[in-house]
Every structure is written in C-alpha cells, then in structure tokens.
C-alpha cells in the first residue's frame, strides 16, 4: 500500500505513525494512506523553512524568476501526469483536471515577472535635499492550507507568489488528495529551488492548529468552508499573522428575459454541474427573471439528463463522483431537505446508478424549481451538483437576492441590455462578477476573492493582491547633508 509522506527540506520524510486512508471516489476503494504529521514533523518543517528563508530572501528577484521559469517548463512537461494524479484522488474528469493545472500554471507565469512586480516608488526632493523611496520585502515563513477540490490550482494561487517574493512556504494540503502537492514540490526542487523553501506537511486539524498558533509563521492563506475560514482568520489574527481566508459561496446567475437562452443554459450547465459542483465558483442558484423561467427550467432539465456521469477513466465522462461517501450523503440530505421545505424537485440525482461502480460516490445532476430564499438549499452551500432555480418578477428583485445573501463570492448576469449589465456590475455586492460569462474567475494577473462571508482578511489571492499580501512595505527617507551642521530643529520638518 502506497504511503504519502511529507516533503521537508527537499526530502520525503515523516516521524508520525498516524495515517489516514485515501480512497478512489469512483470505486470507493482504498488506494493509499497519508501520514498525519505530529509536532516533531511540524518543528522540522519550521526549522527547515526558517533556515531556507535566511538565504532565499537574499537571492535576487531575477534569479528567483529564472527558477520559476524552469518550474513552469517542468509543469508543462508533467501536465498529463499531474492531471491523472488529481483525477484518481479527486474523481474529476481528466480534461477538467488538466484545466485546473493550467489555471494554476498561469500564476507561476505571473510570478515569473517578480523583478518588475517588486519595483517600489521613488520621489526626489520630497523636502530640500531629501529623497524618499519604498520597497517591498518578504515576510518570512508563509503557510497555506488548501482544500480537496483543486489540489493543484489552489496551492499554486499561493506558494509561487510567496516564494517569488522571497518567502519560504509551508503547504498543508487536503488529506483527502495530497499526492499532487508532493509532486508539485518535487518538480520545484528539480527546477532549482533550494531545499526548505517549499515544504509540504500533511496532516489534520492538529497540524492546522500548530500552523495557526505558531509565533514564527508570518502569514496564513486558506481556502475552504466559511466556518473554518472564520476560525482560521480569528486564530491567525490573535497570533499576529497576516491572513487571507476564503470561505464558502452561493453563486447566483441571473437570467434576464432578453438573454440569449441557449447561451445561458449552456453556461449554467457547465457552471452548475462541472466538477460535480465541487467548485467555490460553481453556480448553485439560477435566478429566472420575468416569464423566462419555464423555458429555462425545461431546457436545463432536458440537457442535464444527457450529461454523461462516469469515472474519469471513461473518455466520454462529463461529470465524475463527489470526493467521499460522507460528502455524497451530505448532498443527499440537502436534496431531501429541499423536498421537505417545498421546492419542486425536477431532476433527482440520487437515482443514478453506474454499473460496475456501485460503491463509487456518484450523484447525478439535480435540479430544483420554485426555490425561495427561506429554504435551506438556498441559504447554505451544498458543494455538489445541485442547482436551485429561483423565480424573480423583476431585475430589482433579482439583484436584491444577490445583495442580501450572506455569501458574496461570485455572480453573473445573462442579458442583451448593456444598461442593465452596467448597473449590475456596479451595484452588486459581490467580489467577482460576470456578464454573459458563467464562471467569472479572474486570470492570474488580476486577483481572486469574494466579499461578505466569502472572504476574511484584507487581501484577495494572486495577482498584485498576492504580491502585496506576501510582502511588507518599507519606506526610506534619506538626506546627505553638507558638512556644516545647523544644529537641532524642534519643529515638524516641512518643505
């Protein structure tokens, strides 16, 4: 039985004798075990990271950039293998896995420009004979705690920029699918990254708490559910850390009466059911405005029934299983709750059966109509292939639904009216917005982050927000006086 260990100081290691099983979501079978690290492993990672930071922070940004460029090439060469690792442990289709690696790779590409991104500001003669300039310097040891749904992309939102800025980094991946993180670290080492700059520490809540309470770690980045994000934020802040903690979502997609219905339906299908709905940017609420609701529901229902649900090894698969048996049961309880509370269950994904994979964690596309804002399936994040259709009489009612929801991660509107689109993008209270785009995930050179209960902390992820998060600002004011000294001044200096 394969055991997934830690990657510390450039080597595979562990001291703990605690392990957790890793399962193939398609078959339900145990495929390997991951070590649940202890305090000895943690201290070893801290020592390695601290020693590496002292040297890495003095490496020029240009040299760091060249190592990142080597890393980019190695990821591209290993794209197929990385995708297969993800699909095996997560269950998502191979094409979806490849796409997620590429979206992470885009952040590596962005980080390759770090010599330019770290340039400060300079002002000559801010006072008589006085110049002033600013620089951005690394924080120290940064840490990342990442979820199961994107085992390559989300870690690569974090550590490439942190490392490019001169920090060392400790990555704590999800214990459900940790193998990809180990492979990514090995490739970075192969690219020339010094030992200890990137350490991967596997574990459960014990390791998370050690990270959050450490006095040596300078910053924590997190992606996961809102309750845990809030816990990470509060605990990290109490210990003097910078923190960016991305939480849950309930992303609304508004369909206006003048929308191109075929485009809207196609967008909703991929956004609601792609990756079995296990995306923080998945569309889980479609808001049908005016009289478009019946046609919208009919078309979604017809198309959803033709989605090919199968293991990732099936080349025709469009949707794989959810991550675990427990998560499948949780989703099924939400579906039952929706029925109990009076929503119309149009398509029931609990009925799906796949021959030969009866023990897999498969659940089919599920569609509810006439969902109200008081219902549990509307208020809470399900994180599965469950779409709720809410009927709204007007645009004003629709945008009010978006703005009054507790989550504020992403939203979209489908319309042919530029005035409506402009009003929506300006007035919706959401961090990421799309117009006739179902999943408005920003590119690496912009930044990813929501509002309200979807983000705790002042900084979004990657892009220039990432550079600012992983560095601290230092401003220097300098004068080289003449040899004749005028004596002390006791007033506030001015020009």
C-alpha positions in Angstrom: 0.0 0.0 0.0 1.4 3.4 -1.1 2.0 5.9 1.7 2.0 9.6 1.1 4.6 11.2 3.4 5.9 14.8 3.8 8.3 16.7 1.6 10.6 18.6 4.1 14.0 20.1 3.3 14.0 18.6 -0.2 13.3 15.0 1.0 10.4 12.6 1.6 10.1 12.0 5.4 7.9 11.6 8.4 8.1 10.7 12.1 4.4 10.2 12.8 2.8 6.7 12.9 -0.7 8.0 12.4 -2.2 7.6 8.9 -5.5 8.3 7.1 -6.9 6.3 4.2 -7.1 7.8 0.8 -10.0 6.5 -1.4 -10.7 6.4 -5.1 -14.0 8.3 -5.3 -15.0 6.4 -8.4 -14.8 2.9 -6.8 -14.9 3.7 -3.1 -11.8 1.5 -2.7 -8.8 2.4 -0.6 -5.8 3.3 -2.8 -3.2 4.7 -0.4 -2.6 6.3 3.0 -1.4 9.7 4.0 0.6 10.5 7.1 -1.0 12.7 9.7 2.1 14.6 10.9 2.9 15.3 14.5 4.6 18.2 16.3 8.1 16.7 15.6 7.3 16.9 11.8 6.0 20.4 12.3 9.1 21.6 14.1 11.3 20.0 11.5 9.4 21.9 8.7 9.6 25.2 10.7 13.4 24.8 11.2 13.9 23.9 7.5 11.7 26.9 6.4 13.4 29.3 8.7 16.9 28.3 7.6 16.0 28.5 4.0 14.3 31.9 4.3 17.6 33.5 5.6 19.3 32.6 2.3 16.4 32.7 -0.1 15.3 36.2 0.9 18.7 37.5 -0.2 18.6 35.8 -3.6 17.9 38.4 -6.3 14.4 38.6 -7.7 15.8 37.9 -11.2 17.4 34.6 -10.0 14.2 33.6 -8.3 12.4 34.4 -11.6 14.7 32.1 -13.5 13.9 29.2 -11.2 10.2 29.9 -11.6 10.7 29.8 -15.3 12.3 26.4 -15.1 9.4 25.3 -12.9 6.9 26.4 -15.5 8.6 24.3 -18.1 8.6 21.2 -15.8 4.9 21.6 -15.0 4.0 21.8 -18.7 6.0 18.6 -19.3 4.3 16.8 -16.5 0.8 18.2 -17.2 -0.7 14.8 -18.1 0.8 13.0 -15.1 -0.4 15.8 -12.7 -3.9 15.6 -14.1 -4.1 11.8 -13.7 -3.0 12.1 -10.1 -5.8 14.7 -9.5 -8.4 12.6 -11.3 -7.5 9.4 -9.4 -7.8 11.0 -5.9 -10.5 13.6 -6.6 -12.6 11.9 -9.3 -13.0 14.9 -11.7 -12.7 14.3 -15.4 -9.2 14.3 -16.9 -9.9 17.4 -19.1 -11.2 19.3 -16.0 -8.1 18.2 -14.1 -5.8 19.4 -16.9 -7.6 22.7 -17.0 -7.2 23.3 -13.3 -3.4 22.6 -13.5 -3.2 25.2 -16.3 -5.1 27.8 -14.3 -2.5 27.2 -11.5 0.3 27.4 -14.0 -0.9 30.8 -15.0 0.0 32.1 -11.5 3.5 30.6 -11.9 3.8 32.5 -15.2 2.7 35.7 -13.4 5.2 35.2 -10.6 8.0 34.9 -13.2 7.6 38.7 -13.6 8.6 39.3 -10.0 11.5 41.6 -10.7 9.0 44.1 -12.2 6.3 43.4 -9.7 8.5 44.2 -6.7 9.6 47.6 -8.0 8.9 50.3 -5.5 8.3 54.0 -5.8 10.9 56.9 -5.7 10.4 60.6 -5.1 13.2 63.0 -5.5 13.3 66.2 -3.3 10.3 65.4 -1.1 12.0 68.0 1.1 15.0 70.2 0.5 17.8 67.8 -0.4 15.7 64.8 0.8 14.7 61.8 -1.3 12.2 59.1 -0.4 11.6 55.6 -1.7 9.7 52.5 -0.9 10.5 48.8 -1.3 8.5 45.6 -0.6 10.3 43.0 1.4 9.4 39.4 2.2 7.5 38.4 5.4 9.4 35.3 6.4 7.7 31.9 6.6 4.3 31.8 4.9 1.8 28.9 5.2 -1.1 27.7 3.0 -4.0 25.4 4.0 -5.7 24.2 0.9 -9.0 22.2 0.0 -9.6 19.0 -1.8 -11.4 20.4 -4.8 -8.4 21.9 -6.6 -5.3 20.1 -5.3 -3.0 21.8 -7.9 -4.7 25.2 -8.7 -5.4 26.5 -5.2 -1.9 25.7 -3.8 -0.5 27.4 -6.9 -2.5 30.5 -6.1 -0.3 30.8 -3.0 3.2 29.5 -3.0 4.6 30.6 -6.3 4.0 34.3 -5.5 5.0 33.9 -1.9 8.3 32.2 -2.9 8.9 34.7 -5.8 8.6 37.5 -3.2 11.4 35.9 -1.2 9.5 33.9 1.5 9.7 30.3 2.4 6.4 28.4 2.3 4.8 25.5 4.2 1.9 23.9 2.4 -0.7 21.8 4.2 -2.8 20.2 1.5 -6.1 18.3 2.0 -5.6 14.9 3.5 -8.2 13.6 1.0 -5.9 14.0 -2.0 -2.3 15.1 -1.1 -0.3 13.3 -3.7 -0.4 16.2 -6.3 1.2 18.6 -3.8 4.1 16.3 -3.2 4.7 16.0 -6.9 4.5 19.8 -7.4 7.1 20.3 -4.7 9.4 17.7 -6.2 9.2 19.4 -9.6 10.0 22.8 -8.0 13.1 21.2 -6.4 14.0 19.8 -9.8 13.7 23.3 -11.2 16.4 24.5 -8.9 14.5 25.7 -5.8 16.8 25.4 -2.7 15.8 22.8 -0.1 13.5 24.1 2.5 12.0 27.0 0.6 8.9 24.9 -0.1 7.9 22.2 2.4 4.8 20.1 2.2 3.4 19.0 5.6 0.5 16.5 5.5 -1.9 16.3 8.4 -5.3 17.0 10.0 -6.5 19.6 12.5 -3.5 19.1 14.8 -1.2 20.4 12.1 -3.6 23.2 11.2 -3.7 24.4 14.8 0.1 24.3 15.1 0.3 26.5 12.0 -2.3 29.0 13.2 -0.7 29.3 16.7 2.9 29.4 15.6 4.8 32.6 16.5 7.3 32.0 13.7 4.9 31.7 10.7 4.2 35.2 9.4 1.1 34.7 7.2 -1.6 32.1 6.5 -3.6 31.6 3.3 -6.7 29.4 3.4 -9.4 28.2 1.1 -12.4 26.2 2.4 -15.7 26.5 4.1 -16.9 29.7 5.8 -16.9 28.3 9.4 -13.3 27.1 9.1 -12.3 30.2 7.2 -13.6 32.3 10.1 -11.7 30.1 12.6 -8.5 30.4 10.6 -8.9 34.1 10.4 -9.6 34.7 14.1 -6.9 32.3 15.3 -4.3 33.6 13.0 -5.1 37.3 13.8 -4.8 36.6 17.5 -1.3 35.3 16.9 -0.2 38.4 14.9 -0.3 36.8 11.4 -1.4 38.2 8.2 -4.3 36.1 6.9 -6.4 35.7 3.8 -9.1 33.1 4.4 -11.5 32.4 1.5 -14.8 30.8 2.6 -18.0 29.4 1.1 -20.2 30.6 -1.7 -23.7 30.6 -3.1 -23.1 32.0 -6.6 -26.2 33.4 -8.3 -26.6 33.6 -12.1 -29.4 36.0 -13.2 -31.1 35.2 -16.5 -32.9 38.2 -17.9 -35.9 37.9 -20.3 -33.8 39.3 -23.1 -30.9 36.9 -22.6 -29.8 34.5 -25.3 -31.4 31.5 -23.7 -29.3 28.8 -25.4 -26.1 30.6 -24.2 -27.4 31.0 -20.7 -28.4 27.3 -20.4 -25.1 26.1 -21.7 -23.3 28.4 -19.3 -25.4 27.2 -16.4 -24.9 23.6 -17.3 -21.1 23.8 -17.1 -21.1 26.1 -14.1 -23.6 24.1 -12.0 -22.6 20.5 -12.9 -18.9 20.7 -13.9 -16.6 19.0 -11.5 -19.8 17.7 -9.8 -20.4 21.2 -8.4 -17.4 21.0 -6.2 -16.1 24.5 -7.0 -16.3 27.6 -4.9 -17.3 29.4 -8.1 -19.9 26.9 -9.1 -23.3 28.3 -10.0 -25.8 26.9 -7.5 -28.6 29.4 -7.9 -30.2 30.4 -11.2 -32.5 33.5 -10.9 -35.1 33.5 -13.7 -36.5 37.0 -14.2 -39.9 37.6 -15.6 -41.5 35.0 -17.9 -38.3 33.2 -18.9 -38.5 30.7 -16.0 -40.4 27.9 -17.6 -38.3 27.8 -20.7 -35.1 28.0 -18.7 -36.1 25.1 -16.4 -37.3 22.9 -19.3 -34.0 23.4 -21.2 -31.8 22.8 -18.2 -33.8 19.7 -17.3 -33.5 18.3 -20.9 -29.8 18.9 -21.2 -29.0 17.8 -17.7 -30.4 14.3 -18.3 -28.0 13.8 -21.1 -24.9 14.6 -19.0 -22.5 11.6 -19.1 -21.8 10.7 -15.5 -18.9 8.3 -15.3 -15.4 7.7 -13.9 -12.6 9.8 -15.1 -11.1 6.8 -16.9 -14.1 6.9 -19.3 -13.1 9.3 -22.1 -16.7 10.3 -22.6 -17.2 11.3 -18.9 -18.5 14.9 -18.4 -19.1 14.6 -14.6 -17.4 12.3 -12.1 -18.2 11.4 -8.5 -18.0 13.6 -5.4 -15.0 13.4 -3.2 -16.2 10.9 -0.5 -19.0 8.7 0.7 -19.7 11.2 3.6 -20.0 14.1 1.2 -22.4 12.2 -1.0 -24.6 11.5 2.0 -24.5 15.2 3.0 -25.6 16.3 -0.5 -28.4 13.7 -0.5 -29.6 15.1 2.9 -29.8 18.6 1.3 -31.9 17.2 -1.6 -34.3 15.6 0.9 -34.4 18.9 2.9 -35.3 20.8 -0.3 -38.2 18.4 -0.9 -39.4 18.7 2.7 -39.3 22.5 2.5 -41.5 22.6 -0.6 -39.1 23.1 -3.5 -40.1 21.3 -6.8 -37.6 18.5 -7.4 -37.4 18.4 -11.2 -34.4 16.1 -11.6 -33.2 13.8 -8.8 -29.5 12.9 -8.9 -29.9 10.4 -6.1 -31.3 7.9 -8.6 -28.2 7.5 -10.7 -26.6 4.0 -10.8 -23.4 3.2 -12.7 -22.8 -0.4 -13.5 -19.5 -1.7 -12.0 -19.2 1.4 -9.8 -22.0 0.8 -7.3 -19.6 1.7 -4.4 -18.5 4.9 -6.0 -19.5 8.4 -4.8 -21.7 9.2 -7.8 -24.6 11.6 -7.7 -26.3 12.8 -10.8 -27.3 16.4 -11.8 -30.1 17.6 -9.6 -32.5 20.4 -10.4 -34.9 22.3 -8.1 -37.5 24.8 -9.2 -39.5 27.4 -7.3 -36.9 27.7 -4.5 -37.4 30.5 -2.1 -34.9 32.4 -0.1 -36.1 31.0 3.2 -35.2 27.4 2.2 -32.1 25.7 3.5 -30.9 24.7 0.0 -30.9 28.4 -0.9 -29.2 29.7 2.2 -26.4 27.1 2.6 -23.5 25.9 0.4 -24.2 22.4 -0.8 -20.9 21.9 -2.8 -22.4 19.4 -5.1 -24.3 19.1 -8.4 -27.5 20.7 -7.1 -29.0 23.7 -8.9 -31.8 25.8 -7.4 -34.0 27.9 -9.7 -35.5 31.0 -8.0 -38.2 33.0 -9.8 -38.0 36.8 -9.7 -40.6 39.2 -11.1 -38.1 42.0 -11.9 -34.4 42.8 -12.2 -34.7 44.8 -8.9 -35.9 41.7 -7.1 -33.1 39.6 -8.7 -30.2 41.9 -7.7 -31.7 42.2 -4.2 -31.4 38.4 -3.9 -27.8 38.6 -4.8 -27.0 41.5 -2.5 -28.8 40.2 0.6 -27.3 36.7 0.6 -24.7 36.0 3.3 -22.1 34.9 0.7 -20.5 37.2 -1.8 -18.1 35.2 -3.8 -19.2 35.3 -7.5 -22.2 36.2 -9.6 -23.2 36.5 -13.2 -25.9 38.0 -15.3 -27.1 37.0 -18.8 -28.7 39.8 -20.7 -28.6 41.7 -24.0 -29.1 45.1 -22.3 -25.9 47.0 -21.7 -27.6 49.4 -19.3 -28.7 46.5 -17.1 -25.3 44.9 -17.3 -23.6 48.1 -16.3 -25.9 48.6 -13.4 -25.4 45.1 -12.2 -21.6 45.2 -12.3 -21.6 48.5 -10.5 -24.2 47.7 -7.8 -23.9 44.0 -6.9 -22.2 43.4 -3.6 -20.0 40.6 -4.8 -16.3 40.2 -5.3 -16.2 38.6 -8.8 -18.8 39.4 -11.4 -19.6 38.1 -14.9 -21.6 39.4 -17.8 -22.7 36.6 -20.1 -19.9 34.6 -18.5 -21.0 31.8 -16.2 -17.8 31.4 -14.0 -16.1 34.8 -13.7 -12.8 33.5 -12.3 -10.1 36.2 -12.8 -6.9 35.5 -14.6 -3.7 35.3 -12.7 -2.7 38.9 -13.3 -6.0 40.0 -11.6 -7.0 38.8 -8.2 -9.4 36.2 -6.8 -11.6 36.9 -3.8 -15.1 37.4 -2.6 -17.0 39.7 -0.2 -19.1 39.3 2.9 -18.9 35.7 4.4 -16.8 34.5 1.4 -13.5 36.3 2.4 -12.0 37.0 5.8 -9.0 39.3 5.6 -8.0 42.4 3.6 -6.4 40.7 0.6 -7.7 38.6 -2.2 -5.4 35.9 -3.8 -2.8 36.0 -6.6 -2.3 39.0 -8.9 -0.9 42.1 -7.3 -3.1 41.4 -4.2 -0.9 38.3 -3.7 2.3 40.4 -4.1 1.1 42.9 -1.5 0.0 40.1 0.9 3.3 38.3 0.8 5.4 41.4 1.3 5.6 44.3 3.8 6.2 47.9 2.7 9.3 49.8 3.8 9.7 53.5 3.1 13.1 55.2 3.4 13.7 58.9 3.7 17.3 60.0 3.1 19.4 63.1 3.1 23.1 63.6 2.6 23.8 66.9 4.4 26.6 69.3 3.9 29.5 69.2 6.4 28.2 72.4 8.1 25.7 71.4 10.7 23.0 73.9 11.5 22.1 72.4 14.9 19.0 70.6 16.1 15.5 71.6 14.9 12.5 71.2 17.2 9.6 71.9 14.8 7.9 69.4 12.5 10.0 69.3 9.3 8.4 70.8 6.2 9.5 71.7 2.7 
